[in-house]
Amino acid sequence: MAVNTPASQSATQPIVCAVIGNPVSHSRSPAIHQQFALQTNLPLHYSRLPAELDQFAPTVRQFFAKGGKGLNVTVPFKLEARQMAREHLSVRATLAQAVNTLWMQDGALHGCNTDGVGLVMDLQRLRLPLKEARLLMIGAGGAARGVIGPLLEAGCAHLHIVNRTAERAHDLVAAWPREHLPKSANLSAGGLEQAARAQGWDLVINASASSLSDIAPAVPSGLYATGGAAYDMMYAARPTAFMLQAQADGARHVHDGLGMLVGQAAESFYIWHGVRPETDPVLRMIRAELDASRSKQA
């Protein structure tokens, strides 16, 4: 895919963007966006911007006052970012009730959530089932809410959300705006023990934080339809506990969320700069870095 630098962008004036969070030192966003900038010939300066837990809003205001172009927002500030940009939220951010992308437009702060788009982009890249597919999502927190809308828009026939606390999953589904629920889609909820389906699921997505603790979610076995797939929204140098669980349970295809990370970054890049970068070369680069780190640890 060919991409071009906007004609209005001066090659001598750097574009300042950053990722803000606490902690943020581990973020791979600078490497990803710098690779996108090289592809598109944009003079980008992208850095990590740490913020104290009680200083998010002042840090954001200072960044844009100094001429910053855009901010990616990571934990734990996505809800605060939504509040700051509440007058100019995209539909994605409104549905997700969280913001991971900020920018100034016509003197006003705007917010979007690109997590769901990044997930769908990666699922499509991997050729995993989406349209008319039966999907199970484990977890009912912010990560789950951020991707429901794009998954429904992609045409899945049934999205069943389960959570350790079943009430939280039911509340999430009950609060979902009916006008944003396609007529052909079924959205349901339950506890982890209600994750099984007689015919199995075409795709199981782990949106819980279980992989951060290297623990597989407590779901029953027999989750996967013939040829079914598993996708963990987390990523690591080694297969996550959920991925290993899925393999043992008969999932034919098992993937982590590195492609989602790159995909959501690409969507933010497009929002800020008006050009779409290629994700595959960047994904290969980061995967190689992860493989190299795994080899050193072995």
C-alpha positions as CSV (number, residue, x, y, z in Angstrom):
1,M,0.0,0.0,0.0
2,A,1.5,3.3,-1.0
3,V,1.3,6.2,1.5
4,N,2.3,9.8,1.0
5,T,3.2,12.6,3.2
6,P,0.6,15.4,3.4
7,A,1.7,18.2,1.1
8,S,1.0,20.8,3.9
9,Q,3.6,19.2,6.2
10,S,6.9,21.0,6.3
11,A,9.8,18.6,6.3
12,T,11.7,21.0,8.6
13,Q,9.1,21.2,11.3
14,P,9.0,18.1,13.5
15,I,5.6,16.7,14.5
16,V,5.6,16.1,18.3
17,C,3.6,13.1,19.6
18,A,3.9,11.0,22.6
19,V,2.5,8.2,24.7
20,I,1.4,9.2,28.2
21,G,1.0,6.8,31.1
22,N,2.2,5.6,34.5
23,P,4.3,3.6,34.1
24,V,5.2,4.3,30.5
25,S,8.9,3.3,30.3
26,H,8.0,-0.1,28.9
27,S,5.9,1.2,26.0
28,R,6.8,0.2,22.5
29,S,4.7,3.0,21.0
30,P,7.8,5.2,20.2
31,A,9.4,2.4,18.1
32,I,6.1,1.7,16.3
33,H,5.3,5.3,15.5
34,Q,8.9,6.1,14.4
35,Q,8.7,3.2,12.0
36,F,5.4,4.5,10.6
37,A,7.1,7.9,10.2
38,L,9.9,6.4,8.2
39,Q,7.5,4.7,5.9
40,T,5.5,7.9,5.3
41,N,8.4,10.4,5.3
42,L,7.0,12.4,8.2
43,P,9.4,14.3,10.5
44,L,8.0,12.8,13.6
45,H,9.4,13.2,17.2
46,Y,7.5,10.6,19.3
47,S,8.5,10.1,23.0
48,R,7.3,8.6,26.3
49,L,5.6,11.1,28.6
50,P,5.3,10.0,32.2
51,A,2.7,11.6,34.3
52,E,2.2,11.5,38.1
53,L,-1.1,9.9,39.0
54,D,-2.6,13.2,40.1
55,Q,-1.1,15.2,37.3
56,F,-2.6,13.8,34.1
57,A,-4.7,16.8,33.1
58,P,-2.0,19.4,33.7
59,T,0.5,17.3,31.8
60,V,-1.8,16.9,28.8
61,R,-2.6,20.6,28.7
62,Q,1.1,21.5,28.9
63,F,1.9,19.1,26.1
64,F,-0.6,20.6,23.7
65,A,0.2,24.2,24.8
66,K,3.8,23.5,23.6
67,G,2.6,22.5,20.2
68,G,2.1,18.8,20.6
69,K,0.1,17.1,17.8
70,G,-1.2,13.9,19.4
71,L,-1.1,11.7,22.5
72,N,-1.6,8.0,22.9
73,V,-3.0,7.3,26.4
74,T,-2.2,4.1,28.3
75,V,-3.0,2.9,31.8
76,P,-4.2,4.2,34.1
77,F,-5.4,7.4,32.4
78,K,-7.9,6.3,29.7
79,L,-11.0,7.3,31.8
80,E,-9.4,10.7,32.6
81,A,-8.7,11.2,29.0
82,R,-12.3,10.6,28.2
83,Q,-13.4,13.1,30.7
84,M,-11.0,15.8,29.4
85,A,-12.2,15.3,25.8
86,R,-15.9,14.7,26.7
87,E,-17.2,17.5,24.5
88,H,-15.6,16.0,21.4
89,L,-15.6,12.2,21.6
90,S,-15.8,9.8,18.6
91,V,-18.6,7.2,18.6
92,R,-15.9,4.6,19.3
93,A,-14.8,6.5,22.5
94,T,-18.4,7.1,23.6
95,L,-19.2,3.4,23.4
96,A,-15.9,2.3,24.9
97,Q,-16.2,5.0,27.7
98,A,-12.5,5.3,27.5
99,V,-10.0,7.2,25.3
100,N,-6.6,6.1,24.1
101,T,-6.0,8.8,21.5
102,L,-6.1,12.5,22.0
103,W,-5.5,15.4,19.6
104,M,-6.3,19.1,19.2
105,Q,-8.6,20.2,16.5
106,D,-9.9,23.8,16.0
107,G,-8.7,24.7,19.5
108,A,-10.6,21.8,21.2
109,L,-9.4,18.5,22.6
110,H,-10.8,15.5,20.8
111,G,-10.7,11.8,21.8
112,C,-11.0,8.4,20.2
113,N,-10.6,4.8,21.2
114,T,-8.6,2.8,18.6
115,D,-8.3,-0.5,20.5
116,G,-11.3,-2.2,18.9
117,V,-10.2,-1.1,15.4
118,G,-6.8,-2.5,16.1
119,L,-8.2,-5.8,17.2
120,V,-10.4,-6.2,14.2
121,M,-7.6,-5.2,11.8
122,D,-5.4,-7.9,13.3
123,L,-8.1,-10.6,13.3
124,Q,-8.7,-9.8,9.6
125,R,-4.9,-9.9,8.9
126,L,-4.8,-13.3,10.6
127,R,-8.0,-14.4,8.6
128,L,-9.7,-15.4,11.8
129,P,-13.5,-15.8,11.8
130,L,-15.5,-12.6,12.2
131,K,-18.4,-12.2,9.8
132,E,-21.4,-14.4,11.0
133,A,-19.0,-16.1,13.5
134,R,-19.8,-17.1,17.1
135,L,-17.5,-15.3,19.4
136,L,-16.7,-15.7,23.1
137,M,-15.0,-12.9,25.0
138,I,-13.5,-13.5,28.4
139,G,-13.5,-10.4,30.6
140,A,-15.9,-7.5,31.1
141,G,-13.6,-4.7,32.0
142,G,-12.3,-1.7,30.0
143,A,-10.4,-3.8,27.5
144,A,-13.6,-5.7,26.6
145,R,-15.8,-2.6,26.4
146,G,-13.3,-1.0,24.0
147,V,-13.7,-3.7,21.4
148,I,-17.4,-4.7,21.5
149,G,-18.5,-2.1,19.0
150,P,-15.9,-2.9,16.3
151,L,-16.5,-6.7,16.7
152,L,-20.3,-6.2,16.2
153,E,-19.7,-3.9,13.3
154,A,-17.5,-6.6,11.7
155,G,-20.6,-8.8,11.5
156,C,-20.3,-11.4,14.1
157,A,-23.5,-13.4,14.7
158,H,-23.1,-13.9,18.4
159,L,-20.9,-12.2,21.0
160,H,-21.0,-13.9,24.4
161,I,-19.2,-12.1,27.2
162,V,-18.2,-13.9,30.4
163,N,-16.5,-12.7,33.5
164,R,-15.4,-14.0,36.9
165,T,-18.1,-11.8,38.4
166,A,-21.1,-12.6,36.2
167,E,-23.0,-9.5,37.3
168,R,-20.3,-7.3,35.7
169,A,-20.7,-9.0,32.3
170,H,-24.6,-8.7,32.5
171,D,-24.3,-5.0,33.4
172,L,-22.0,-4.4,30.5
173,V,-24.4,-6.1,28.0
174,A,-27.5,-4.5,29.6
175,A,-25.9,-1.0,29.3
176,W,-24.9,-1.5,25.6
177,P,-26.9,1.0,23.5
178,R,-29.5,-0.9,21.5
179,E,-29.1,1.5,18.5
180,H,-25.5,0.2,18.2
181,L,-26.4,-3.4,18.2
182,P,-26.9,-4.8,14.7
183,K,-30.2,-6.6,14.2
184,S,-28.4,-9.7,13.0
185,A,-26.1,-9.9,16.1
186,N,-26.8,-11.5,19.5
187,L,-25.1,-10.0,22.5
188,S,-25.2,-12.1,25.7
189,A,-23.4,-12.4,29.1
190,G,-22.7,-14.9,31.9
191,G,-20.1,-16.1,34.4
192,L,-17.0,-18.0,33.5
193,E,-18.7,-21.3,34.2
194,Q,-21.2,-20.3,31.5
195,A,-18.6,-20.0,28.8
196,A,-19.3,-23.3,27.0
197,R,-21.5,-23.6,23.9
198,A,-22.8,-26.9,22.6
199,Q,-21.4,-26.4,19.1
200,G,-18.3,-24.6,20.4
201,W,-17.1,-21.1,19.6
202,D,-15.5,-20.0,16.3
203,L,-13.3,-17.6,18.1
204,V,-12.4,-17.1,21.8
205,I,-10.9,-13.7,22.8
206,N,-9.2,-13.2,26.1
207,A,-9.8,-9.6,27.2
208,S,-9.1,-10.3,30.9
209,A,-5.9,-9.4,32.7
210,S,-5.2,-13.1,33.5
211,S,-2.2,-13.3,31.2
212,L,-0.5,-10.4,33.1
213,S,-0.3,-12.9,36.0
214,D,0.6,-15.8,33.8
215,I,-2.7,-17.5,34.8
216,A,-5.2,-19.0,32.5
217,P,-8.8,-17.9,33.0
218,A,-11.0,-20.4,34.9
219,V,-13.2,-21.5,32.0
220,P,-14.5,-25.0,31.2
221,S,-12.9,-27.1,28.5
222,G,-14.5,-27.9,25.2
223,L,-14.9,-24.2,24.2
224,Y,-13.8,-24.5,20.5
225,A,-15.7,-25.4,17.4
226,T,-13.9,-27.5,14.8
227,G,-11.2,-25.2,13.4
228,G,-11.8,-22.7,16.2
229,A,-9.3,-20.0,17.1
230,A,-8.1,-18.3,20.2
231,Y,-6.8,-14.7,20.6
232,D,-5.2,-13.2,23.6
233,M,-5.3,-9.4,23.7
234,M,-2.0,-9.5,25.8
235,Y,1.3,-10.4,24.2
236,A,4.6,-11.7,25.4
237,A,7.9,-13.2,24.2
238,R,6.4,-16.6,25.0
239,P,2.9,-18.1,24.5
240,T,0.6,-16.8,27.3
241,A,-1.1,-19.1,29.8
242,F,-4.4,-18.5,27.9
243,M,-2.8,-19.5,24.6
244,L,-1.4,-22.7,26.1
245,Q,-4.8,-23.5,27.6
246,A,-6.5,-22.9,24.2
247,Q,-4.0,-25.3,22.5
248,A,-4.7,-28.0,25.0
249,D,-8.4,-27.5,24.6
250,G,-8.3,-28.0,20.8
251,A,-8.0,-24.5,19.3
252,R,-6.7,-24.8,15.8
253,H,-5.2,-21.3,15.6
254,V,-3.7,-19.5,18.6
255,H,-2.4,-15.9,18.5
256,D,-1.4,-13.1,20.9
257,G,-2.2,-9.4,20.8
258,L,0.9,-8.0,19.4
259,G,-0.8,-7.3,16.1
260,M,-3.6,-5.5,17.9
261,L,-1.0,-3.2,19.5
262,V,0.4,-2.3,16.2
263,G,-3.0,-2.0,14.6
264,Q,-4.4,0.5,17.2
265,A,-1.2,2.5,16.8
266,A,-1.7,2.6,13.0
267,E,-5.3,4.0,13.5
268,S,-4.0,6.7,15.9
269,F,-1.3,7.6,13.3
270,Y,-4.0,7.9,10.7
271,I,-6.2,10.1,12.9
272,W,-3.3,12.5,13.5
273,H,-1.5,12.6,10.2
274,G,-4.1,11.5,7.6
275,V,-2.0,8.7,6.1
276,R,-2.3,4.9,6.8
277,P,1.0,3.2,7.5
278,E,1.7,-0.5,6.7
279,T,1.6,-2.6,9.8
280,D,3.2,-5.8,8.6
281,P,6.8,-4.6,8.5
282,V,6.5,-3.1,12.0
283,L,4.9,-6.2,13.4
284,R,7.7,-8.4,12.0
285,M,10.3,-6.0,13.6
286,I,8.8,-6.2,17.0
287,R,8.1,-9.9,16.8
288,A,11.8,-10.4,16.0
289,E,12.8,-8.3,19.0
290,L,10.6,-10.4,21.2
291,D,12.1,-13.6,19.8
292,A,15.6,-12.3,20.4
293,S,14.8,-11.5,24.0
294,R,13.3,-14.9,24.5
295,S,16.5,-16.5,23.1
296,K,18.6,-14.5,25.6
297,Q,16.5,-15.7,28.5
298,A,16.7,-19.3,27.4
